[in-house]
Amino acid sequence: MPRVTYSAPRTASVGPSETATRARGRGVDVNAIPLTGVAKGMVHGLGGW
């Protein structure tokens, strides 16, 4: 189920959550970067988590 979070910058996801996938015994790769590494985060002066 596609999901979106109305924020600045915008975020979205598609598919089962990490928790649901792990509960099914499947492997999960998680990649995360701080907002300062994203152009819109830089423009808005956002950082951290």
C-alpha positions in Angstrom: 0.0 0.0 0.0 1.6 3.3 -1.0 2.0 5.8 1.8 2.9 9.5 1.9 3.9 11.8 4.7 2.9 15.4 4.1 6.0 17.2 5.3 8.9 19.4 3.9 10.6 17.6 2.3 8.0 15.1 1.3 8.4 11.4 1.9 6.7 8.3 0.6 7.0 4.6 0.6 5.6 1.6 -1.3 5.2 -2.0 0.0 5.2 -3.6 3.4 6.9 -1.9 6.3 10.3 -3.1 7.6 8.7 -4.6 10.7 6.1 -6.5 8.7 8.7 -7.9 6.3 11.0 -9.0 9.1 8.1 -10.7 10.8 7.6 -12.8 7.7 11.2 -14.0 8.0 12.4 -12.0 5.0 15.7 -10.1 4.7 15.5 -6.3 4.7 18.0 -3.7 3.5 17.6 -0.3 5.1 19.3 2.8 3.7 19.0 6.2 5.4 20.6 9.6 4.9 20.2 12.8 6.9 18.1 15.5 5.3 21.2 17.6 4.8 22.1 15.1 2.1 19.0 15.8 0.1 18.7 18.9 -2.1 15.3 20.0 -0.7 16.6 19.5 2.9 19.5 21.7 2.1 17.2 24.4 0.6 15.0 24.3 3.7 17.9 24.2 6.1 16.8 20.8 7.6 19.1 18.3 9.1 19.4 15.5 11.6 16.7 12.9 12.1 
